[in-house]
Amino acid sequence: MGSMSHPTNPLTTPTYDGSGQAVHPAVLDFGSGGSWAGYRYWMAMTPYPGGNDYYENPSLLASSDGQSWVVPSGITNPLDGPPSDYDQWDNHMADSALVHDAGSDTLWVYYVEFHETSNAIWVHCMEVSSSFSKTKHARILTTTATNPILSPTVVREDATHWHMWHTRYPIDGANLGIVYRASSDGLTWGDAQVCTGLVRTTFPAHYPWHVHAEVVGNAVEIVVSTTTNGTSPAPGGKIVKASTTVASPTALTFEAWALLDPLSSGWDSNYLYRASGNSSRLWYSACNTALNWRIGYAVPSVDVWQQATLRNPWVDYDQLTYGFAAFCKDADGWVHLRGLIKNGTPGSGSICLNLPTGYRPDKRWVAQVPSAASPAIGRIDVTADGDVIVVVGSSAWTSLCVPPFYAP
């Protein structure tokens, strides 16, 4: 199970074609008390009704709360496209990204134009002012269809340091991989540098399809939507997270758990697609088996405390005062224990409870705890099989309030 909860229903996203179906969300949050052109949140996206790429053209929406989205007065969608020589699957737009340039106070919408009939793929940038005038910077990047730019995501560090990550193939053998480019102005980009760290090393048979980068504290979180096919989209993908820094932008470290895993039913049960955000909140696109493409909003799963079943002779010390022995797992995959227990005899085989699958460390874990013993330091072991053992403690009382441990 991923660390974030799938929403029951998708968001309502107005589209110029009237379908409400959209993909490739890229969301900017101007922060509490902040706004741009009257709205805190802005989203670049592309409509995609039933998978029809004729409508897959860059568009802008705005929101005051990140969940109720509108087309602001003065914005006309699409911002660009479709190409005059549109050809299904070959010549079309796709893959939007969104950046705020603080220097000019404008939004920069990056998007890809596939022109496979001429073996070309172009990245354009549409600059949008707060009065909604538009300036198109055309073909700021060009590659071939056999070495494509897919899903660019851009981070502006400051006026002269811009960072782009995108996917392309062949990198990982003949498969998709992630590359990095640098720019001093957001328009002229350097050569691609292959990033270290492969999705399939952490998630076997998964490859990066779409990416979104965002600065979180001193790090850069990259949200990666995976595919189970090395060179094209396929059902069964996950949304996972990698971390890096602007100082070492090609060194990616993938977290050992997914943000979202695929479901077997629901509006997002077929493909999990491009996402935007981070491990605290996520806007993501997905579809069902009928290819109805929508955008949803996910937040970390809230795991409630689960009462532990204590093994005889261990019992709760005093439930009214100290509560019952319990466990939970937080959104980052760390397991917490609590409680005060008594009546057992500590020792190497004194199992007080067993944790279920998903709440167990991958190796034996050892911690010191308070107890009524003399000296007052006890020892709790948690095995890879989930056994919680009171190795050292007191039958009068022993605490289960151990430091959290990670459960893959």
C-alpha positions as CSV (number, residue, x, y, z in Angstrom):
1,M,0.0,0.0,0.0
2,G,1.3,3.5,-0.9
3,S,1.9,6.1,1.8
4,M,-0.8,8.3,0.4
5,S,-4.6,7.7,0.2
6,H,-6.4,7.5,-3.1
7,P,-9.3,10.0,-3.2
8,T,-12.7,8.5,-3.8
9,N,-13.5,11.0,-6.5
10,P,-11.3,13.1,-8.9
11,L,-11.2,16.9,-8.9
12,T,-13.4,19.0,-11.2
13,T,-11.1,20.5,-13.8
14,P,-12.7,22.7,-16.4
15,T,-11.4,22.1,-19.9
16,Y,-11.9,24.1,-23.1
17,D,-13.3,21.1,-24.9
18,G,-16.0,20.6,-22.2
19,S,-15.0,17.1,-21.2
20,G,-13.4,17.9,-17.8
21,Q,-10.8,15.2,-18.6
22,A,-7.2,16.3,-18.1
23,V,-3.7,15.1,-17.5
24,H,-0.2,16.4,-16.8
25,P,-1.0,18.7,-13.8
26,A,1.8,21.0,-12.7
27,V,0.8,23.1,-9.7
28,L,2.3,26.2,-8.1
29,D,1.4,27.2,-4.6
30,F,2.2,30.8,-3.7
31,G,1.8,30.0,0.0
32,S,-0.4,31.1,2.8
33,G,-1.3,34.7,2.3
34,G,0.4,34.8,-1.1
35,S,-1.2,34.9,-4.5
36,W,-0.6,35.6,-8.2
37,A,-3.2,37.4,-10.2
38,G,-5.6,36.9,-7.3
39,Y,-5.2,33.1,-6.7
40,R,-2.9,31.1,-4.4
41,Y,-2.7,28.1,-6.6
42,W,-2.1,27.8,-10.4
43,M,-2.2,24.6,-12.5
44,A,-0.9,24.0,-16.0
45,M,-2.5,20.9,-17.5
46,T,-3.6,19.4,-20.8
47,P,-7.1,18.1,-21.7
48,Y,-7.1,14.5,-22.8
49,P,-10.7,13.3,-23.4
50,G,-10.7,9.6,-23.9
51,G,-7.0,9.7,-24.8
52,N,-7.6,12.1,-27.8
53,D,-4.3,14.0,-28.2
54,Y,-5.9,16.6,-30.5
55,Y,-7.0,18.3,-27.3
56,E,-3.8,17.7,-25.4
57,N,-2.8,21.4,-25.5
58,P,-1.4,23.5,-22.6
59,S,-4.0,25.2,-20.4
60,L,-4.1,27.1,-17.2
61,L,-6.5,26.8,-14.1
62,A,-6.5,28.7,-10.8
63,S,-7.7,27.9,-7.3
64,S,-7.9,29.5,-3.9
65,D,-7.7,26.2,-2.0
66,G,-5.9,23.8,-4.3
67,Q,-9.1,21.7,-4.9
68,S,-11.7,23.9,-6.5
69,W,-10.4,24.9,-9.9
70,V,-11.6,27.6,-12.3
71,V,-10.6,29.3,-15.5
72,P,-9.8,32.8,-14.4
73,S,-11.5,35.7,-16.3
74,G,-8.9,36.8,-18.9
75,I,-7.4,33.4,-19.5
76,T,-8.3,31.7,-22.9
77,N,-7.4,28.0,-23.1
78,P,-5.6,26.4,-24.8
79,L,-2.6,28.7,-24.5
80,D,-1.2,27.1,-27.7
81,G,-2.1,24.3,-30.2
82,P,-3.1,22.1,-31.7
83,P,-0.4,22.1,-34.3
84,S,-1.6,23.2,-37.8
85,D,-0.5,19.8,-39.2
86,Y,-1.9,17.7,-36.3
87,D,-1.6,14.0,-36.9
88,Q,-2.9,11.6,-34.3
89,W,-0.1,10.1,-32.1
90,D,2.6,11.8,-34.2
91,N,2.1,15.6,-34.3
92,H,0.5,16.9,-31.1
93,M,1.2,18.8,-27.9
94,A,1.7,17.3,-24.4
95,D,3.5,17.3,-21.1
96,S,3.1,20.7,-19.4
97,A,5.3,22.2,-16.6
98,L,4.8,25.4,-14.7
99,V,7.3,27.9,-13.1
100,H,7.0,31.4,-11.6
101,D,9.8,33.7,-12.7
102,A,10.0,36.1,-9.7
103,G,12.2,38.5,-11.7
104,S,9.5,39.3,-14.3
105,D,6.5,38.1,-12.1
106,T,5.3,35.9,-14.9
107,L,4.2,32.3,-15.2
108,W,6.3,30.2,-17.6
109,V,4.4,27.2,-19.0
110,Y,6.7,24.7,-20.6
111,Y,5.2,22.0,-22.9
112,V,6.3,19.5,-25.6
113,E,5.4,19.4,-29.2
114,F,5.8,16.0,-30.8
115,H,6.4,16.2,-34.5
116,E,7.3,12.7,-35.4
117,T,6.5,13.1,-39.1
118,S,9.7,15.2,-39.3
119,N,11.5,13.1,-36.6
120,A,11.5,16.1,-34.2
121,I,10.4,16.9,-30.7
122,W,10.4,20.5,-29.5
123,V,10.0,22.1,-26.1
124,H,8.2,25.5,-26.1
125,C,7.7,28.0,-23.3
126,M,4.7,30.3,-23.0
127,E,5.3,33.3,-20.8
128,V,2.1,34.6,-19.2
129,S,1.9,38.0,-17.4
130,S,-0.4,38.8,-14.5
131,S,-2.6,40.7,-17.0
132,F,-2.6,37.4,-19.0
133,S,-0.7,38.6,-22.1
134,K,1.3,35.8,-23.7
135,T,4.8,35.6,-25.2
136,K,5.8,32.3,-26.8
137,H,9.4,31.2,-26.7
138,A,9.4,28.6,-29.4
139,R,11.6,25.5,-29.7
140,I,13.9,26.3,-26.8
141,L,14.9,22.6,-27.0
142,T,14.9,20.2,-29.9
143,T,15.6,16.5,-30.0
144,T,14.7,13.7,-32.3
145,A,11.8,11.3,-31.9
146,T,14.3,8.4,-31.4
147,N,15.9,10.3,-28.5
148,P,12.9,12.2,-27.1
149,I,12.3,14.7,-24.4
150,L,9.4,13.5,-22.3
151,S,7.8,15.2,-19.3
152,P,10.1,18.1,-18.6
153,T,9.9,19.6,-15.2
154,V,11.7,22.9,-14.3
155,V,12.9,24.4,-11.0
156,R,14.0,28.1,-10.8
157,E,16.6,28.4,-8.1
158,D,17.3,32.0,-8.8
159,A,17.5,34.4,-11.8
160,T,20.6,32.6,-13.2
161,H,20.2,29.0,-12.0
162,W,17.4,27.0,-13.6
163,H,17.2,23.2,-13.4
164,M,15.3,20.8,-15.7
165,W,14.8,17.0,-15.3
166,H,13.0,15.0,-17.9
167,T,12.7,11.4,-19.1
168,R,14.0,9.9,-22.3
169,Y,15.2,6.7,-23.8
170,P,17.5,4.8,-24.5
171,I,19.2,5.3,-21.1
172,D,18.7,2.3,-18.9
173,G,19.8,-0.1,-21.7
174,A,17.1,0.5,-24.3
175,N,14.7,1.7,-21.6
176,L,13.5,5.0,-20.1
177,G,15.7,7.0,-17.7
178,I,15.9,10.4,-16.1
179,V,18.3,13.1,-17.3
180,Y,19.1,16.6,-16.1
181,R,19.9,19.9,-17.8
182,A,21.0,23.3,-16.5
183,S,20.2,26.8,-17.7
184,S,21.2,30.4,-16.8
185,D,17.9,31.9,-18.0
186,G,15.3,29.2,-18.3
187,L,15.3,29.3,-22.1
188,T,18.8,28.2,-23.2
189,W,19.5,24.7,-21.9
190,G,22.7,22.7,-21.7
191,D,23.3,19.1,-22.7
192,A,21.5,16.3,-21.0
193,Q,23.3,14.6,-18.1
194,V,22.2,11.1,-17.2
195,C,21.0,10.8,-13.6
196,T,22.3,8.0,-11.4
197,G,19.8,5.9,-9.5
198,L,17.4,3.7,-11.4
199,V,13.7,3.3,-10.6
200,R,13.9,-0.5,-11.3
201,T,16.6,-1.0,-8.7
202,T,14.1,-0.1,-6.0
203,F,11.0,-1.1,-7.9
204,P,11.8,-4.0,-10.2
205,A,10.3,-3.9,-13.6
206,H,9.3,-0.2,-13.2
207,Y,10.7,2.6,-15.4
208,P,10.3,6.4,-15.1
209,W,7.6,7.8,-17.4
210,H,6.7,11.3,-16.1
211,V,8.5,13.4,-13.5
212,H,7.8,16.5,-11.4
213,A,10.5,18.3,-9.3
214,E,9.9,20.6,-6.4
215,V,12.1,22.2,-3.8
216,V,11.3,21.0,-0.3
217,G,13.5,22.5,2.4
218,N,17.1,22.0,1.4
219,A,16.3,19.1,-1.0
220,V,14.6,18.6,-4.3
221,E,11.8,16.0,-4.3
222,I,11.1,14.4,-7.7
223,V,7.8,12.7,-8.0
224,V,8.1,9.9,-10.6
225,S,5.2,8.2,-12.3
226,T,6.3,4.8,-13.5
227,T,5.4,2.4,-16.3
228,T,5.9,-1.3,-16.4
229,N,7.0,-1.1,-20.0
230,G,10.5,0.2,-20.6
231,T,9.6,2.5,-23.5
232,S,5.9,3.3,-23.4
233,P,3.0,3.7,-20.9
234,A,1.5,0.6,-19.5
235,P,-1.0,-0.2,-16.7
236,G,0.3,-1.2,-13.3
237,G,2.6,1.8,-12.7
238,K,3.2,3.5,-9.4
239,I,3.9,7.0,-8.2
240,V,7.2,7.1,-6.3
241,K,9.6,9.6,-4.9
242,A,13.3,10.4,-5.5
243,S,15.4,12.9,-3.7
244,T,18.3,15.0,-4.8
245,T,19.7,18.6,-4.4
246,V,20.4,21.5,-6.7
247,A,24.1,21.1,-5.8
248,S,24.2,17.4,-7.0
249,P,21.2,17.3,-9.3
250,T,22.1,14.1,-11.1
251,A,22.3,11.9,-8.0
252,L,18.9,10.5,-7.4
253,T,17.9,8.4,-4.3
254,F,14.6,6.6,-4.5
255,E,12.6,6.0,-1.4
256,A,11.8,2.4,-0.7
257,W,8.0,2.8,-0.7
258,A,5.6,4.2,-3.2
259,L,3.5,7.3,-2.7
260,L,0.6,5.7,-4.6
261,D,0.2,2.1,-5.7
262,P,-2.2,1.0,-8.5
263,L,-5.8,0.0,-7.5
264,S,-8.0,-2.7,-9.0
265,S,-11.1,-0.5,-9.2
266,G,-12.1,3.2,-9.2
267,W,-11.6,6.2,-11.3
268,D,-7.8,5.8,-11.2
269,S,-7.6,2.1,-11.5
270,N,-5.9,1.8,-15.0
271,Y,-3.0,4.2,-15.4
272,L,-1.3,6.4,-12.7
273,Y,0.1,9.2,-14.8
274,R,1.9,12.5,-14.4
275,A,1.8,13.9,-10.8
276,S,2.7,17.3,-9.2
277,G,3.5,18.1,-5.6
278,N,5.5,16.1,-3.0
279,S,5.1,13.5,-0.3
280,S,2.9,15.9,1.7
281,R,0.3,16.5,-1.0
282,L,-0.1,15.3,-4.6
283,W,-2.1,16.3,-7.6
284,Y,-2.0,13.4,-10.0
285,S,-3.6,12.3,-13.3
286,A,-5.0,8.9,-13.9
287,C,-7.6,7.0,-15.7
288,N,-9.9,4.0,-15.5
289,T,-10.3,1.2,-18.0
290,A,-12.7,3.3,-20.0
291,L,-9.8,5.8,-20.5
292,N,-11.6,8.6,-18.7
293,W,-8.6,10.8,-17.7
294,R,-9.0,12.9,-14.6
295,I,-6.9,14.7,-11.9
296,G,-7.0,13.8,-8.3
297,Y,-5.7,15.2,-5.0
298,A,-4.0,12.8,-2.6
299,V,-2.6,13.4,1.0
300,P,-0.7,11.1,3.3
301,S,-2.6,8.2,4.8
302,V,-3.5,8.7,8.4
303,D,-3.0,5.5,10.2
304,V,-4.9,5.3,13.5
305,W,-3.5,3.6,16.6
306,Q,-4.4,-0.1,16.5
307,Q,-4.8,-1.9,19.8
308,A,-2.2,-4.7,20.2
309,T,-3.2,-8.2,21.2
310,L,-0.9,-8.9,24.1
311,R,0.3,-12.4,24.7
312,N,-0.3,-14.0,28.1
313,P,0.9,-13.3,30.7
314,W,1.6,-9.7,29.5
315,V,-1.3,-7.3,30.1
316,D,-1.8,-3.5,30.0
317,Y,-0.6,-1.8,33.2
318,D,-3.5,0.6,33.6
319,Q,-5.6,1.4,30.5
320,L,-7.4,4.2,32.1
321,T,-4.3,6.1,33.0
322,Y,-1.7,5.0,30.4
323,G,-3.9,3.7,27.6
324,F,-3.6,0.3,25.9
325,A,-0.6,-1.1,24.1
326,A,-0.9,0.0,20.5
327,F,1.0,0.5,17.2
328,C,0.6,2.7,14.1
329,K,2.6,3.5,10.9
330,D,3.1,7.1,9.7
331,A,3.0,8.4,6.2
332,D,6.8,8.0,5.8
333,G,6.7,4.3,6.7
334,W,7.9,4.6,10.3
335,V,6.2,2.3,12.9
336,H,5.4,3.7,16.4
337,L,4.6,1.7,19.6
338,R,3.1,2.9,22.8
339,G,1.8,1.5,26.1
340,L,2.9,0.3,29.5
341,I,2.7,-3.5,30.2
342,K,3.2,-5.8,33.2
343,N,3.0,-9.3,34.6
344,G,5.3,-11.0,32.1
345,T,8.8,-12.4,32.8
346,P,11.4,-10.6,30.7
347,G,13.8,-12.7,28.7
348,S,15.1,-13.6,25.2
349,G,11.8,-15.5,24.5
350,S,9.4,-13.2,26.2
351,I,7.2,-12.2,23.3
352,C,4.6,-9.6,24.4
353,L,2.9,-9.1,21.0
354,N,3.3,-9.8,17.3
355,L,3.1,-7.0,14.6
356,P,1.2,-7.7,11.4
357,T,2.8,-7.7,7.9
358,G,3.6,-4.1,6.9
359,Y,4.6,-3.1,10.4
360,R,7.7,-5.2,10.7
361,P,11.4,-4.1,10.3
362,D,13.5,-5.9,7.6
363,K,16.1,-6.7,10.2
364,R,16.0,-7.3,14.0
365,W,15.6,-3.9,15.7
366,V,16.8,-3.2,19.3
367,A,15.8,-0.3,21.6
368,Q,16.2,0.8,25.2
369,V,13.0,1.6,27.2
370,P,12.1,2.7,30.7
371,S,11.1,0.0,33.1
372,A,10.7,-0.7,36.9
373,A,13.9,-2.8,36.8
374,S,17.1,-1.8,38.6
375,P,18.8,-0.3,36.7
376,A,15.7,1.3,35.1
377,I,16.7,0.6,31.5
378,G,14.9,-2.2,29.7
379,R,15.4,-3.6,26.3
380,I,12.8,-4.3,23.6
381,D,13.6,-6.3,20.4
382,V,11.4,-6.3,17.3
383,T,12.1,-9.1,14.9
384,A,11.6,-9.3,11.1
385,D,8.8,-11.7,11.9
386,G,7.0,-9.0,13.9
387,D,7.7,-10.4,17.4
388,V,8.0,-7.7,20.1
389,I,10.2,-9.2,22.8
390,V,10.8,-7.8,26.3
391,V,14.4,-9.0,26.6
392,V,15.2,-6.8,29.7
393,G,12.6,-5.1,31.8
394,S,10.3,-5.7,34.8
395,S,7.2,-7.6,35.5
396,A,6.0,-4.6,37.5
397,W,6.0,-2.4,34.4
398,T,7.9,-2.0,31.2
399,S,7.3,0.7,28.6
400,L,6.7,0.0,24.9
401,C,7.4,3.7,24.0
402,V,10.3,2.8,21.7
403,P,11.9,5.1,19.1
404,P,10.1,4.5,15.7
405,F,11.6,2.0,13.2
406,Y,11.1,1.8,9.5
407,A,8.9,-0.9,8.0
408,P,9.4,-1.4,4.2
